[in-house]
Amino acid sequence: MSKYRMKVKGMTCTGCEIHVAKILAKANALNIEVNYVKGEVSFELADKEHITQLRNSFGITNYKPGVIEELQIAKENSVDHKTDFDLLIIGSGSAAFSAAIKAAELGAKVGMIERNIVGGTCVNFGCVPSKTLLRAGEINSLGKTNAFSGIKLSAQAVDLDSLMQQKNELVNNLRNQKYVNLIDEYGIQLIIGAAKFISENQIKVADQLYTSKRFLIATGASPLIPKIKGLESVEYLTSTTLLNIDKVPKRLLVIGSGYIGVELGLLYHNLGSEVILMQRSEEFLKEYDFEVSESLEESLIKQGIKIIKGVSYERVEQHNSIKSVHYTLNDESFTVEGEQLLVATGRNPNTSSLDLEKANVKTGVKNEIIINELAQTSNPDIYAAGDVTLNPQFVYVAAYMGRLAAENAIGEKKLSLDLTVVPSVIFSHPSLATVGLTEKQAKENDYNVITSVLKLGSVPRALVNHDTDGVIKLVADANTRKILGVHIVSENAGEVIYAATLVVKFGLTIENLKETLAPYLTMAEGLKLAALTFDKDISKLSCCAG
């Protein structure tokens, strides 16, 4: 027997489905399924030669047979009747596990396909390893020794091998605690291998076929490699491989100065490298308000990081272990050399190997999966969540999207994605955190905008820390006085931004912030001081006086 799917034009109702099924049955088709909404039928035939007879059987009816595609038939008992899932998830990161847990709680039979390491980017290659190494770099830059199991850190000689071993131990422990151990806890069936769609309800992994009522694509994203002449012949690093090198380079060249380039550049600067950040744009972190990006740029330069803007890359070369980047700037040619080259130019959705066209799943111009407000793809039985959709690429956004997708796929509720208030953090020093609208975005949305910009020299916590690099900016609606956006460059900005997220999400006003008690000598007090700055000169106020 062979299985086929055929497009049929002219079907408009369930009655048409019955008529078409009868036509196919007369042509010796078996296991017939007709869907007038999709305009297609699936069926099985014992002999391929009957295809022509089947087409001719439509005769002069109003139904017109179209393209016929041969499908693979899943083998009976191929996985002991475990091929039928309620929800089959491709990927095993934050979005995948959040969805799997929610679906299991709703009583669904859940499968999960992973081609590499369980846990996805955050715990294995992203947030966890990078932030623990960032903390080590901060301790090294301050000349401290503690927190890292007695590993002695100094600006002159960093025991990078021991540091990497400790990072790997932390990653392994968290991967097991937060991911691997939950597989049995929630009764998830783990399938190891690369997944490919072969139809709208079948996936192939190796030589095995799996079917499911609903699917979730949560395959994440990978480092995006730009097209620069010679780069393919150079031993460059990415955000993944940089976290596993065994020696601190004397000089680290970084192509790209977004959040990945800034964080990893600062990490190795604090471990003793000379760091040069390069970018095509004339503006540093141009997606942020100028006061905010300028404040962080000035601080990084003060710390000794070199930032080159407005670069046009000509070519990249390698001689022995030395990498060279040739570029033009203001019509002049320059070359920089370094022991290591990091490419940090963004992330690319992992969709190319899934054969999405066979599942009727559409992608965008950057290969991202296009979804609606319910997290459904162009195929309503297939959902997508996390970085593969190019929505804000944060682990907490991925988890939220995965949970909502599972609720919509399995549960009775139909929840809509709400990503209007998403906090973000760059874990630099000082750190940059933001939530809500920038001044430019607010104006583009036709708000009558007023702003408050408070330098950190006016925040008591920053003064006692002897660390006044930074700024707090509030964006508000002049008519309602509601806070539309909060943007912070300071130590622990990421800790403060959650309070600001609540302010923006629930529509609090300038007056609400002014009237709320703020603990003295905290960085969060800066939110209240910035609110006071709308109407007062706070340099003329005593401590805590509002």
Secondary structure, 3 states (H helix, E strand, C coil): CEEEEEEEECCCCHHHHHHHHHHHHHCCCEEEEEECCCCEEEEEECCCCHHHHHHHCCCCCCCEEEEEEEECCCCCCCCCCCCEEEEEEECCCHHHHHHHHHHHHCCCCEEEEECCCCCHHHHHHCHHHHHHHHHHHHHHHCCCCCCCCCCCCCCCCCCHHHHHHHHHHHHHHHHHHHHHHHHHHCCCEEEECCEEEEECCEEEECCEEEEEEEEEECCCEEECCCCCCCHHHCCCECCCHHHHCCCCCCEEEEECCCHHHHHHHHHHHHCCCEEEEECCCCCCCCCCCHHHHHHHHHHHHHHCCEEECCCEEEEEEEECCEEEEEEEECCEEEEEEECEEEECCCEEECCCCCCHHHHCCCECCCCCECCCCCCECCCCCEEECHHHHCCCCCHHHHHHHHHHHHHHHHCCCCCCCCCCCCCEEECCCCEEEEEECCHHHHHHCCCCEEEEEEEHHHCHHHHHCCCCCCEEEEEEECCCCEEEEEEEEECCHHHHHHHHHHHHHCCCEHHHHHHCCCCCCCCCHHHHHHHHCCCCCHHHCCCCCC
